[in-house]
Amino acid sequence: MIPADQEFPEVPIESSADFAGVPDAYQRLWTPHRMVYIENGPVTGEETCPFCRAPQLSDEEALIVHRGEHAYVLLNLFPYNSGHLLVCPYRHVSLYDDATEAEVVEIAALTQTAMRVVRETSQCHGFNIGMNQGAVAGAGIADHLHQHVVPRWSQDSNFFPIIAKTKALPQLLGDVRASIAAAWPESA
């Protein structure tokens, strides 16, 4: 048993600013872009919907890699893995069964093309494909339908996402967008 006066030895308080740029045994992952998502919480309403706003921006600003007739493909601003794409209809519709036949067909075709292009550009080993329908199902933007296309590699999982709630992304979003957009076939 530790005596009461020695139970919590005094440790000097250090500031994280004291360590900026100082090499040590830790690798720090800085993801300041995620603060927007953390601070603002879920998005609701067509007027604030990022998937309605994205097509009004340049491809580079919105991270769009391809624009179709009824749907478009963009990089996820908060990716699970490098190359994490979203396939969205232009129309503000929340549920898959409310999408038109033309939207469903194009979302499916764009998802297939996205898989081919990401496989070619990143040499991934597989994919997670899916839609979270409604906030209760985990949709961060529940009011606008979007399909996730998440590339996976055999060694892409470790303790970070499970224990530390952290994901290491080896490429900048702009670089990933440029490589995928450049590889996207003209006829798709």
Residue pairs with C-beta under 8 A, 6 or more apart in sequence:
29 166
29 168
31 166
31 169
33 77
33 78
33 173
34 78
37 77
37 78
37 140
42 135
42 140
42 141
42 142
43 49
43 50
43 140
43 141
43 143
44 142
44 143
45 143
46 52
46 92
46 143
49 92
49 141
49 143
49 144
50 77
50 141
50 144
51 86
51 88
51 92
51 141
51 144
51 146
52 92
52 144
53 62
54 62
54 63
54 64
54 72
54 74
54 88
55 62
55 64
55 67
55 72
55 90
57 64
59 65
59 67
59 177
59 181
60 174
60 177
62 74
63 74
63 75
63 77
63 173
63 174
63 177
64 72
64 73
64 74
64 177
64 181
65 73
65 74
65 75
65 85
65 114
65 117
65 177
65 180
65 181
65 184
66 72
66 73
66 110
66 113
66 181
66 184
66 188
68 106
68 109
68 110
68 188
69 102
69 106
70 89
70 90
70 91
70 100
70 102
70 103
70 106
70 107
71 87
71 88
71 89
71 90
71 103
71 106
71 107
71 110
72 87
72 88
72 90
72 110
73 85
73 86
73 87
73 88
73 110
73 113
73 114
73 184
74 85
74 86
74 88
74 177
75 83
75 84
75 85
75 86
75 173
75 176
75 177
75 180
76 84
76 85
76 86
76 148
77 173
78 140
79 150
79 167
79 169
79 173
80 128
80 148
80 150
80 167
81 150
81 151
81 152
81 153
81 156
81 167
81 169
82 122
82 151
82 169
82 170
82 171
82 176
83 118
83 121
83 122
83 124
83 151
83 176
83 180
84 148
84 149
84 150
84 151
85 114
85 118
85 148
85 149
85 150
85 180
86 146
86 147
86 148
86 149
87 107
87 110
87 111
87 114
87 146
87 147
87 149
88 144
88 145
88 146
88 147
89 99
89 103
89 106
89 107
89 145
91 99
91 100
91 103
92 143
92 144
93 99
93 103
93 144
93 145
94 133
94 134
94 142
94 143
94 144
94 145
95 133
95 134
95 145
96 104
96 131
96 133
96 145
98 145
99 107
99 145
107 145
107 147
109 188
110 188
111 129
111 147
111 149
113 184
113 185
113 188
114 149
115 127
115 129
115 149
117 180
117 183
117 184
117 185
118 124
118 127
118 149
118 151
118 180
119 151
120 183
121 179
121 180
121 183
122 151
124 151
124 152
124 153
125 152
125 153
125 154
126 151
126 152
127 149
127 150
127 151
127 152
128 148
128 150
128 152
129 147
129 148
129 149
129 150
130 147
130 148
131 139
131 145
131 146
131 147
131 148
132 138
132 139
132 140
132 142
132 148
133 139
133 142
134 142
135 142
160 166
160 167
160 168
161 167
